[in-house]
């Protein structure tokens, strides 16, 4: 095989040398301990606490000893920190400092210092290779591409027009701000969260929300509440960042599985093809409709596929990363846990001989993961109706021809790689994702209904796993040979290298066209009203934006806030507009929880909506009428029931 400059993994097989643990001098240990707390304190005082998460990521990566390249090390470190953050959120919820950057960063630095002292390791990072830039560039490109409508919007109303495409954005934003206000998970203090966050979100998996709230507190170097526009902008940034993280995970995992079959041109072709599919497929919907928790959960699941199919060379690192990813999925998007359980069980059986080298570590990590991973699911099942929600939502009618094409392509690669352990393992992971999706489909068929909302989530997982397996197609190409020696051979080698780059660029262009990136008429296109296009193309065109409700929301936010304890309700003659505007106004004013009775489980249109709001909300209500018709409906209601004027008022939005 040829140079492995694009390889992102080291083989996992030979026995490990026993780690040396030279004792740290007491003076050095004390010095580093002081720095672990003084550094965050000074950064916070200088308004530079936003740099601390990057420092912690670098230190964590420096203490690891798995992965061959810099990106490998950073991805593994990020996986560990994601799981540790979800778990540590329970501590943040209990101690008196909440999410304050100084105690969080100081504690994390102290833990890392303890690990370094116990293992005798000094932080050190491998050199980056050219292939490292490909997944990073893909993630940045994908994030900027889907953030572009927000970036070009210009003002609050413009950004709201796109954010209001998916009403889930309001609930996720309220949860992030609620966690910042409470100082931890909402379910640890439901009473404090009751005013800020909607009741259903109190028991919703909050791994993304806590991570975003914590990073936001670092970025602001403050725990103070944010204003409406600032809070929205930061939330949208974290949401798009979670999508970029998903693209990074998928492209890195695809490269990892392909391993030594990739040179740099092939790595470019693979990364470009996978990125185009991410942008052209329904995965782009994660930003359009606001699914940041699913983005994080799916990214963690994809990384788990990668490290269970091609394990990390260091057994200790492998065990810790698997445990951390399980916790992340459990706290971010628990729906994927059945597939996660199958992946981990298969890995434990296949690698049982190797895992016997670290029995104590395996027992500790798996015990902690077994307790923490299902914790949000158990809490949600006991306190909410999550099981009933599985059968709710609109019908899902996917492009099965697109899935069939991907299955055929990846299947061809798997046939070629059937003798290679990594691809046999991947085939098992793909089968688990396929069975999971098929099980949901059969469930809805048994109910006698069209497949519903959550069936689409299983297809998101199946699509991501298929994209990870795209590297198997490299097995169908001619093997990588050594360049011949000599002047003539050197010229031939140069021409062959040029041809490889040309082919790689052509493949990326072909995949971009097949994904519908230029015109939106690709393999994943689907009906949007009177046109057929992709989610990304519809998003870029602005056809999904809601400028009318956004303008009403901006006008409502510009008015003086209502008296404490008063619920603000926007009414409109246009169906759903009053509901949607009220939802976002209450979220951006920090009263989404208190306003819940005036929003959910009520009629969506006037005149029934206003009467239902008055019946559902026992306290003071301020109606803001978006138009004359809606104002007249409320006035007629007050005229018919004059006793309501003591607690109900109506104003026109100018």
C-alpha positions as CSV (number, residue, x, y, z in Angstrom):
1,X,0.0,0.0,0.0
2,X,1.0,3.6,-0.6
3,X,1.6,6.4,1.8
4,X,-0.9,6.7,4.5
5,X,-0.8,10.5,4.8
6,X,-4.6,10.6,4.9
7,X,-5.0,7.7,7.4
8,X,-6.7,8.8,10.6
9,X,-6.2,5.7,12.6
10,X,-3.6,3.4,14.0
11,X,-4.1,-0.4,14.0
12,X,-5.4,-1.8,17.3
13,X,-3.8,-5.0,18.1
14,X,-0.3,-5.2,19.6
15,X,0.1,-5.4,23.4
16,X,0.6,-2.1,25.1
17,X,3.7,-1.4,27.2
18,X,3.0,-0.8,30.8
19,X,2.6,3.0,31.3
20,X,5.3,4.6,33.3
21,X,4.3,6.7,36.3
22,X,7.2,8.8,37.4
23,X,6.3,10.8,40.4
24,X,5.8,14.6,39.9
25,X,7.9,16.8,42.2
26,X,5.7,18.4,44.9
27,X,6.8,21.9,43.9
28,X,5.8,21.4,40.3
29,X,2.5,19.8,41.3
30,X,1.6,22.8,43.6
31,X,2.7,25.2,40.8
32,X,0.4,23.6,38.2
33,X,-2.4,23.4,40.8
34,X,-2.2,27.2,41.4
35,X,-2.1,27.8,37.7
36,X,-5.2,25.6,37.2
37,X,-7.2,28.1,39.3
38,X,-5.4,31.4,38.8
39,X,-5.5,31.1,35.0
40,X,-9.3,30.8,34.8
41,X,-9.7,33.6,37.3
42,X,-7.5,36.0,35.3
43,X,-9.2,35.0,32.0
44,X,-12.6,35.6,33.5
45,X,-11.6,39.0,34.9
46,X,-10.2,40.0,31.5
47,X,-13.3,38.9,29.7
48,X,-11.3,36.1,27.9
49,X,-13.0,33.1,29.5
50,X,-14.1,32.0,26.0
51,X,-10.6,30.8,25.4
52,X,-10.7,28.4,28.4
53,X,-12.7,25.6,26.6
54,X,-10.1,25.6,23.8
55,X,-7.3,25.3,26.4
56,X,-9.1,22.4,28.1
57,X,-9.6,20.7,24.8
58,X,-5.9,21.0,24.0
59,X,-4.8,19.8,27.4
60,X,-7.2,16.8,27.2
61,X,-5.9,15.9,23.7
62,X,-2.3,16.3,24.9
63,X,-2.8,13.8,27.7
64,X,-4.3,11.2,25.4
65,X,-2.1,8.6,23.7
66,X,-4.5,7.4,21.0
67,X,-4.9,8.5,17.4
68,X,-2.1,9.2,14.9
69,X,-2.9,12.7,13.8
70,X,-3.8,15.9,15.4
71,X,-7.4,15.8,14.3
72,X,-7.7,12.2,15.6
73,X,-6.5,13.4,19.0
74,X,-8.8,16.4,19.1
75,X,-11.9,14.4,18.0
76,X,-11.2,11.8,20.7
77,X,-10.7,14.5,23.3
78,X,-13.9,16.3,22.2
79,X,-15.8,13.0,22.6
80,X,-14.4,12.6,26.1
81,X,-15.2,16.2,27.1
82,X,-18.7,16.0,25.6
83,X,-19.6,13.0,27.8
84,X,-17.8,14.5,30.8
85,X,-19.7,17.7,30.4
86,X,-23.1,15.9,30.3
87,X,-22.2,14.0,33.4
88,X,-20.7,17.0,35.2
89,X,-23.9,18.9,34.6
90,X,-25.3,17.0,37.5
91,X,-22.5,18.4,39.7
92,X,-23.0,21.9,38.3
93,X,-26.7,21.6,39.2
94,X,-25.9,20.8,42.8
95,X,-22.9,23.0,43.8
96,X,-23.5,26.7,44.6
97,X,-21.6,28.1,41.6
98,X,-23.8,26.8,38.8
99,X,-22.1,27.3,35.4
100,X,-19.6,30.0,36.5
101,X,-16.5,29.7,34.3
102,X,-13.9,29.9,37.1
103,X,-15.0,26.9,39.3
104,X,-15.9,24.9,36.1
105,X,-12.6,25.5,34.4
106,X,-10.6,25.3,37.7
107,X,-12.2,21.9,38.5
108,X,-11.7,20.6,35.0
109,X,-8.0,21.7,35.0
110,X,-7.5,20.1,38.4
111,X,-8.9,16.8,37.2
112,X,-6.6,16.9,34.2
113,X,-3.7,17.7,36.4
114,X,-4.6,14.7,38.6
115,X,-4.7,12.4,35.5
116,X,-1.3,13.7,34.4
117,X,0.2,13.2,37.8
118,X,-1.2,9.7,38.2
119,X,-0.1,8.6,34.7
120,X,3.2,10.5,34.6
121,X,2.2,11.9,31.2
122,X,3.2,15.3,29.9
123,X,0.9,17.0,27.4
124,X,2.0,16.5,23.8
125,X,0.2,16.6,20.4
126,X,1.1,14.8,17.2
127,X,1.7,16.9,14.1
128,X,-1.2,17.6,11.8
129,X,-1.3,16.1,8.3
130,X,-2.8,17.4,5.2
131,X,-5.9,15.1,5.5
132,X,-6.7,16.7,8.8
133,X,-7.8,19.8,7.0
134,X,-10.5,18.0,5.0
135,X,-13.1,17.2,7.7
136,X,-12.4,20.5,9.4
137,X,-12.9,22.4,6.1
138,X,-16.0,20.3,5.4
139,X,-17.5,21.2,8.8
140,X,-16.8,24.9,8.3
141,X,-18.1,24.9,4.8
142,X,-21.3,23.1,5.8
143,X,-21.9,25.4,8.8
144,X,-21.4,28.6,6.9
145,X,-23.6,27.3,4.1
146,X,-26.6,26.8,6.3
147,X,-25.8,29.8,8.5
148,X,-25.8,32.1,5.4
149,X,-29.5,33.0,5.6
150,X,-29.0,34.2,9.1
151,X,-25.8,36.0,8.2
152,X,-27.4,37.9,5.4
153,X,-30.6,38.7,7.3
154,X,-29.2,42.0,8.8
155,X,-31.5,42.6,11.8
156,X,-33.5,40.8,14.5
157,X,-36.7,40.5,12.4
158,X,-34.7,39.1,9.5
159,X,-33.1,36.4,11.6
160,X,-36.4,35.7,13.3
161,X,-38.0,35.1,9.9
162,X,-35.7,32.1,9.4
163,X,-35.6,31.0,13.0
164,X,-39.4,30.8,13.1
165,X,-39.4,28.3,10.2
166,X,-39.1,25.7,13.0
167,X,-40.9,26.4,16.2
168,X,-38.6,24.0,18.0
169,X,-36.0,26.8,18.0
170,X,-38.1,28.6,20.5
171,X,-38.2,25.7,22.9
172,X,-34.5,24.9,22.6
173,X,-33.6,28.5,23.1
174,X,-35.8,28.7,26.2
175,X,-34.1,25.6,27.5
176,X,-30.6,27.0,27.0
177,X,-31.5,30.2,28.7
178,X,-33.3,28.4,31.5
179,X,-30.2,26.3,32.2
180,X,-28.1,29.5,32.3
181,X,-30.5,31.0,34.7
182,X,-30.9,27.9,36.9
183,X,-27.2,27.0,36.8
184,X,-27.8,23.4,35.8
185,X,-30.2,20.9,34.4
186,X,-33.8,22.0,34.5
187,X,-35.0,18.7,35.9
188,X,-32.9,19.2,39.0
189,X,-34.9,22.4,39.9
190,X,-38.2,22.3,38.1
191,X,-39.7,25.1,40.2
192,X,-36.9,27.6,39.3
193,X,-37.3,26.5,35.6
194,X,-41.1,26.8,35.6
195,X,-41.2,30.4,34.5
196,X,-38.4,30.4,31.9
197,X,-38.7,27.0,30.1
198,X,-41.8,25.2,28.8
199,X,-42.9,22.3,31.0
200,X,-42.2,19.6,28.4
201,X,-38.6,20.7,28.1
202,X,-37.9,20.3,31.9
203,X,-37.6,16.5,31.4
204,X,-36.4,16.6,27.8
205,X,-32.8,15.4,27.3
206,X,-30.6,18.5,27.8
207,X,-27.1,17.4,26.8
208,X,-26.9,19.9,24.0
209,X,-28.6,22.7,26.0
210,X,-26.3,22.4,29.0
211,X,-23.2,22.2,26.8
212,X,-24.4,25.3,24.8
213,X,-25.3,27.2,28.0
214,X,-21.9,26.4,29.5
215,X,-20.0,27.4,26.4
216,X,-22.1,30.5,26.2
217,X,-21.3,31.5,29.7
218,X,-17.6,31.1,29.0
219,X,-17.9,33.1,25.8
220,X,-19.7,35.9,27.5
221,X,-17.4,35.7,30.6
222,X,-20.7,36.3,32.5
223,X,-23.6,34.5,34.1
224,X,-26.0,37.5,33.6
225,X,-29.1,37.0,31.5
226,X,-28.8,38.0,27.8
227,X,-31.1,40.4,26.0
228,X,-33.6,39.0,23.4
229,X,-31.6,39.7,20.3
230,X,-28.3,38.6,21.9
231,X,-29.8,35.4,23.3
232,X,-31.2,34.5,19.8
233,X,-28.0,35.2,18.0
234,X,-25.9,33.0,20.4
235,X,-28.4,30.2,20.3
236,X,-28.4,30.2,16.5
237,X,-24.7,30.1,16.6
238,X,-24.6,27.0,18.9
239,X,-27.3,25.3,16.8
240,X,-25.4,25.8,13.6
241,X,-22.2,24.7,15.4
242,X,-23.9,21.4,16.4
243,X,-24.7,20.8,12.7
244,X,-21.1,21.6,11.8
245,X,-20.0,19.1,14.5
246,X,-22.2,16.5,12.9
247,X,-20.6,17.0,9.5
248,X,-17.2,16.8,11.1
249,X,-18.1,13.6,12.8
250,X,-19.4,12.0,9.6
251,X,-16.5,12.9,7.4
252,X,-13.9,12.0,10.0
253,X,-15.6,8.7,10.6
254,X,-15.7,7.9,6.9
255,X,-12.0,8.6,6.6
256,X,-11.3,6.5,9.7
257,X,-13.0,3.5,8.4
258,X,-11.4,3.8,5.0
259,X,-8.0,4.0,6.7
260,X,-5.0,2.9,4.6
261,X,-7.1,2.8,1.4
262,X,-7.0,6.6,1.2
263,X,-4.4,8.8,-0.2
264,X,-4.9,12.5,-0.2
265,X,-6.9,12.7,-3.5
266,X,-9.1,9.8,-2.5
267,X,-9.6,11.5,0.9
268,X,-10.7,14.7,-0.9
269,X,-13.1,12.8,-3.0
270,X,-14.6,10.9,-0.1
271,X,-14.9,14.1,2.1
272,X,-16.4,16.1,-0.7
273,X,-18.9,13.5,-1.6
274,X,-20.0,13.0,2.0
275,X,-20.3,16.7,2.6
276,X,-22.4,17.2,-0.5
277,X,-24.7,14.4,0.7
278,X,-25.0,16.0,4.1
279,X,-26.0,19.4,2.6
280,X,-28.3,18.0,-0.1
281,X,-30.1,15.5,2.1
282,X,-32.6,15.9,4.9
283,X,-29.8,16.3,7.4
284,X,-29.8,19.9,6.4
285,X,-33.3,20.1,8.0
286,X,-31.5,20.0,11.4
287,X,-30.7,23.7,11.0
288,X,-33.9,24.6,9.1
289,X,-36.3,23.3,11.7
290,X,-34.0,23.5,14.7
291,X,-32.8,20.0,15.8
292,X,-29.6,20.8,17.7
293,X,-30.0,18.0,20.2
294,X,-30.4,15.5,17.5
295,X,-27.3,17.0,15.8
296,X,-25.2,16.3,18.9
297,X,-26.7,12.9,19.6
298,X,-26.2,11.8,16.0
299,X,-22.7,13.0,15.9
300,X,-21.9,11.0,19.0
301,X,-23.5,7.9,17.5
302,X,-21.5,8.3,14.3
303,X,-18.3,8.6,16.3
304,X,-19.3,5.5,18.2
305,X,-19.7,3.6,14.9
306,X,-16.2,4.7,14.0
307,X,-14.4,3.7,17.2
308,X,-16.2,0.4,17.6
309,X,-15.6,-0.6,14.0
310,X,-11.9,0.5,14.0
311,X,-11.0,0.8,17.7
312,X,-8.4,3.1,19.1
313,X,-5.0,1.5,19.6
314,X,-4.9,2.3,23.3
315,X,-7.3,0.1,25.3
316,X,-7.7,2.7,28.0
317,X,-8.5,5.5,25.6
318,X,-10.9,3.2,23.7
319,X,-12.9,2.3,26.8
320,X,-13.1,5.9,28.0
321,X,-14.2,7.2,24.7
322,X,-16.9,4.6,24.2
323,X,-18.3,5.3,27.7
324,X,-18.3,9.0,27.1
325,X,-20.1,8.7,23.8
326,X,-22.7,6.5,25.4
327,X,-23.4,9.2,28.0
328,X,-23.5,11.9,25.4
329,X,-26.1,10.1,23.3
330,X,-28.2,9.4,26.4
331,X,-28.2,13.1,27.5
332,X,-28.5,14.6,24.0
333,X,-30.9,12.4,22.0
334,X,-31.9,9.2,23.7
335,X,-33.8,7.8,20.8
336,X,-30.6,6.4,19.3
337,X,-29.8,4.4,22.4
338,X,-31.1,1.0,21.0
339,X,-28.5,1.2,18.2
340,X,-25.9,2.4,20.7
341,X,-26.5,-0.6,22.9
342,X,-26.1,-2.9,19.9
343,X,-22.8,-1.3,18.9
344,X,-21.4,-1.5,22.4
345,X,-22.5,-5.0,23.0
346,X,-20.9,-6.2,19.7
347,X,-17.7,-4.4,20.6
348,X,-17.5,-5.9,24.1
349,X,-17.9,-9.4,22.6
350,X,-15.5,-9.0,19.7
351,X,-12.8,-7.3,21.7
352,X,-13.2,-9.2,24.9
353,X,-9.6,-10.6,24.8
354,X,-8.1,-7.1,24.4
355,X,-10.4,-5.6,27.1
356,X,-9.1,-8.2,29.6
357,X,-5.9,-6.1,29.8
358,X,-7.8,-3.3,31.6
359,X,-10.5,-5.0,33.7
360,X,-10.7,-2.4,36.4
361,X,-11.0,0.5,34.0
362,X,-13.6,-1.4,31.9
363,X,-15.7,-2.2,35.0
364,X,-15.6,1.4,36.3
365,X,-16.3,3.1,33.0
366,X,-19.1,0.7,31.9
367,X,-20.7,0.9,35.4
368,X,-20.8,4.7,35.3
369,X,-22.0,4.7,31.7
370,X,-24.7,2.1,32.5
371,X,-26.0,4.4,35.3
372,X,-25.8,7.8,33.5
373,X,-26.7,6.9,29.9
374,X,-30.3,5.9,30.6
375,X,-30.9,8.5,33.3
376,X,-32.7,11.1,31.1
377,X,-34.7,8.4,29.5
378,X,-35.9,7.0,32.8
379,X,-36.6,10.4,34.2
380,X,-38.6,11.3,31.1
381,X,-40.6,8.1,31.0
382,X,-41.5,8.5,34.7
383,X,-42.5,12.2,34.5
384,X,-43.8,12.7,30.9
385,X,-45.7,11.0,28.1
386,X,-42.7,10.4,25.9
387,X,-43.9,7.0,24.8
388,X,-47.2,8.4,23.6
389,X,-45.3,11.0,21.6
390,X,-43.7,8.4,19.4
391,X,-47.0,8.1,17.4
392,X,-47.5,11.8,17.1
393,X,-46.4,14.3,14.4
394,X,-47.0,14.5,10.7
395,X,-46.5,11.8,8.1
396,X,-43.0,10.9,6.8
397,X,-42.6,10.1,3.1
398,X,-38.9,9.7,2.5
399,X,-37.1,9.3,-0.8
400,X,-36.5,5.6,-0.7
401,X,-34.8,5.7,-4.1
402,X,-32.1,7.8,-2.6
403,X,-31.6,5.3,0.2
404,X,-31.6,2.4,-2.2
405,X,-28.9,4.1,-4.3
406,X,-26.7,4.6,-1.2
407,X,-27.3,1.0,0.0
408,X,-26.3,-0.3,-3.4
409,X,-23.1,1.7,-3.5
410,X,-22.0,1.0,0.0
411,X,-23.0,-2.7,-0.4
412,X,-20.8,-3.0,-3.4
413,X,-17.9,-1.7,-1.3
414,X,-18.7,-4.1,1.5
415,X,-18.6,-7.1,-0.9
416,X,-15.1,-6.0,-1.9
417,X,-14.1,-5.6,1.7
418,X,-15.8,-8.7,3.2
419,X,-12.5,-10.2,4.3
420,X,-11.5,-7.0,6.2
421,X,-12.5,-6.9,9.9
422,X,-13.3,-3.2,9.9
423,X,-15.9,-3.6,7.1
424,X,-17.4,-6.7,8.7
425,X,-17.9,-4.7,11.8
426,X,-19.3,-1.8,9.9
427,X,-21.8,-4.2,8.1
428,X,-23.1,-5.1,11.6
429,X,-23.5,-1.5,12.5
430,X,-25.3,-0.7,9.3
431,X,-27.6,-3.7,9.9
432,X,-28.4,-2.4,13.4
433,X,-29.4,1.0,12.0
434,X,-31.4,-0.7,9.3
435,X,-33.3,-3.0,11.7
436,X,-34.0,0.0,14.0
437,X,-35.6,1.9,11.1
438,X,-37.5,-1.1,9.9
439,X,-38.8,-1.7,13.3
440,X,-40.4,1.7,13.5
441,X,-41.8,1.3,10.0
442,X,-43.5,-2.0,11.0
443,X,-44.8,-0.4,14.2
444,X,-46.6,2.3,12.3
445,X,-47.9,-0.2,9.8
446,X,-49.3,-2.3,12.7
447,X,-51.0,0.8,13.9
448,X,-52.6,1.3,10.5
449,X,-51.1,4.7,9.9
450,X,-48.5,6.4,7.8
451,X,-45.0,6.5,9.3
452,X,-44.8,9.4,11.7
453,X,-42.3,12.0,12.8
454,X,-40.0,9.8,14.7
455,X,-39.7,7.3,11.9
456,X,-37.9,10.1,10.1
457,X,-35.4,10.3,13.0
458,X,-34.5,6.6,12.5
459,X,-33.9,7.4,8.8
460,X,-31.5,10.2,9.8
461,X,-29.5,7.7,11.7
462,X,-29.5,5.2,8.8
463,X,-28.5,7.9,6.4
464,X,-25.6,9.0,8.5
465,X,-24.3,5.5,9.0
466,X,-24.5,4.9,5.2
467,X,-22.5,8.0,4.6
468,X,-19.8,6.8,7.1
469,X,-19.6,3.6,5.0
470,X,-19.0,5.5,1.8
471,X,-15.3,4.9,2.3
472,X,-15.8,1.2,1.4
473,X,-16.1,2.4,-2.3
474,X,-12.3,3.0,-2.2
475,X,-12.0,-0.8,-2.1
476,X,-13.4,-0.9,-5.7
477,X,-10.6,1.3,-7.0
478,X,-7.2,0.1,-8.1
479,X,-4.9,-0.6,-5.2
480,X,-2.5,2.1,-4.1
481,X,0.9,1.2,-5.6
482,X,4.4,2.5,-5.0
483,X,5.7,5.2,-7.4
484,X,8.3,3.8,-9.8
485,X,11.9,5.1,-9.5
486,X,13.8,6.9,-12.2
487,X,13.3,10.0,-14.3
488,X,10.8,8.5,-16.7
489,X,9.0,6.8,-13.9
490,X,9.0,10.1,-11.9
491,X,7.3,11.8,-14.8
492,X,4.8,9.0,-15.1
493,X,4.2,9.2,-11.3
494,X,3.5,12.9,-11.6
495,X,1.0,12.4,-14.4
496,X,-0.7,9.7,-12.4
497,X,-0.9,12.0,-9.4
498,X,-2.3,14.8,-11.5
499,X,-4.9,12.3,-12.9
500,X,-5.9,11.3,-9.4
501,X,-6.5,14.9,-8.3
502,X,-8.5,15.5,-11.5
503,X,-10.6,12.4,-10.8
504,X,-11.1,13.5,-7.2
505,X,-12.3,17.0,-8.1
506,X,-14.6,15.5,-10.8
507,X,-16.1,13.1,-8.3
508,X,-16.8,15.9,-5.8
509,X,-18.5,17.9,-8.6
510,X,-20.5,14.9,-9.6
511,X,-21.7,14.3,-6.1
512,X,-22.5,18.0,-5.6
513,X,-24.7,17.8,-8.7
514,X,-26.3,14.5,-7.6
515,X,-27.1,16.0,-4.2
516,X,-28.8,19.0,-5.8
517,X,-26.5,21.7,-4.5
518,X,-26.5,23.9,-7.6
519,X,-30.2,23.9,-8.4
520,X,-31.9,21.8,-5.7
521,X,-33.0,19.1,-8.1
522,X,-30.9,16.3,-6.7
523,X,-31.3,12.8,-5.5
524,X,-32.9,13.9,-2.2
525,X,-35.3,16.5,-3.7
526,X,-38.9,16.4,-2.4
527,X,-42.1,18.4,-2.8
528,X,-42.2,21.9,-1.2
529,X,-45.6,23.3,-2.2
530,X,-45.7,23.7,-5.9
531,X,-42.0,22.9,-6.5
532,X,-39.6,19.9,-5.9
533,X,-36.3,20.8,-4.3
534,X,-34.0,20.0,-1.4
535,X,-34.2,21.3,2.1
536,X,-31.0,23.3,1.6
537,X,-32.2,24.9,-1.6
538,X,-35.5,25.8,-0.1
539,X,-33.7,27.3,2.9
540,X,-31.3,29.4,0.8
541,X,-34.1,30.6,-1.4
542,X,-36.0,32.2,1.5
543,X,-39.2,30.4,0.6
544,X,-39.4,28.8,4.1
545,X,-38.9,32.1,6.0
546,X,-41.8,33.7,7.9
547,X,-41.3,37.5,7.5
548,X,-44.8,38.4,8.7
549,X,-44.7,36.6,12.1
550,X,-41.1,37.8,12.5
551,X,-42.1,41.4,12.0
552,X,-44.9,41.1,14.5
553,X,-42.5,39.4,17.0
554,X,-40.0,42.3,16.6
555,X,-42.7,44.9,17.2
556,X,-44.0,43.1,20.3
557,X,-40.4,42.9,21.7
558,X,-40.0,46.6,21.1
559,X,-42.9,47.5,23.4
560,X,-42.4,48.0,27.1
561,X,-42.6,44.7,29.0
562,X,-45.8,43.8,30.7
563,X,-46.2,44.0,34.5
564,X,-44.7,41.0,36.4
565,X,-47.1,38.1,36.4
566,X,-48.9,39.3,33.3
567,X,-49.0,36.9,30.3
568,X,-48.5,38.5,26.9
569,X,-50.5,36.9,24.1
570,X,-50.3,38.0,20.4
571,X,-53.5,37.5,18.4
572,X,-53.8,37.6,14.6
573,X,-56.5,36.9,12.1
574,X,-54.0,34.6,10.2
575,X,-54.1,31.0,11.4
576,X,-51.1,29.9,13.5
577,X,-49.5,33.4,13.5
578,X,-50.8,34.4,16.9
579,X,-49.6,31.0,18.3
580,X,-46.2,31.3,16.7
581,X,-45.5,34.9,17.6
582,X,-46.7,34.3,21.2
583,X,-44.3,31.4,21.4
584,X,-41.2,33.3,20.3
585,X,-42.2,36.5,22.3
586,X,-42.5,34.6,25.5
587,X,-39.2,32.7,24.8
588,X,-37.3,35.9,24.1
589,X,-38.7,37.7,27.1
590,X,-37.8,34.7,29.4
591,X,-41.4,33.8,30.2
592,X,-41.9,30.7,28.1
593,X,-42.8,28.5,31.1
594,X,-45.2,31.0,32.6
595,X,-46.8,31.6,29.2
596,X,-47.3,27.9,28.5
597,X,-51.0,27.7,29.3
598,X,-51.6,30.5,26.7
599,X,-49.7,28.7,24.0
600,X,-50.1,24.9,24.0
601,X,-53.2,22.7,23.5
602,X,-55.4,25.7,22.4
603,X,-57.1,26.5,19.1
604,X,-54.8,28.0,16.5
605,X,-57.2,30.5,14.9
606,X,-59.5,33.3,16.0
607,X,-62.1,33.8,17.4
608,X,-61.8,30.5,19.4
609,X,-58.2,31.2,20.3
610,X,-58.8,34.4,22.4
611,X,-61.7,32.8,24.3
612,X,-59.6,29.7,25.0
613,X,-56.6,31.8,26.3
614,X,-58.9,33.6,28.7
615,X,-60.2,30.3,30.0
616,X,-56.8,28.7,30.3
617,X,-54.9,31.6,32.0
618,X,-56.3,32.6,35.4
619,X,-54.1,35.7,35.9
620,X,-53.6,39.0,34.1
621,X,-53.4,38.9,30.3
622,X,-52.2,41.5,27.8
623,X,-53.4,40.9,24.3
624,X,-51.3,42.4,21.5
625,X,-53.4,42.5,18.3
626,X,-51.4,42.1,15.1
627,X,-54.3,43.4,12.9
628,X,-57.6,45.2,13.2
629,X,-59.7,42.0,12.8
630,X,-58.0,40.4,15.8
631,X,-58.3,43.5,17.9
632,X,-62.0,43.6,17.2
633,X,-62.4,40.0,18.2
634,X,-60.9,40.6,21.6
635,X,-62.9,43.8,22.1
636,X,-66.1,41.9,21.3
637,X,-65.1,39.2,23.8
638,X,-64.5,41.9,26.5
639,X,-67.8,43.6,25.6
640,X,-69.7,40.3,26.0
641,X,-67.9,39.5,29.3
642,X,-67.2,42.9,31.0
643,X,-65.9,41.1,34.2
644,X,-62.7,40.2,32.2
645,X,-61.6,43.8,31.9
646,X,-60.2,43.7,35.4
647,X,-57.5,41.3,34.3
648,X,-57.5,41.5,30.5
649,X,-56.3,44.3,28.3
650,X,-55.8,44.7,24.5
651,X,-53.4,46.8,22.5
652,X,-52.6,47.2,18.8
653,X,-49.2,46.4,17.5
654,X,-48.2,49.5,15.5
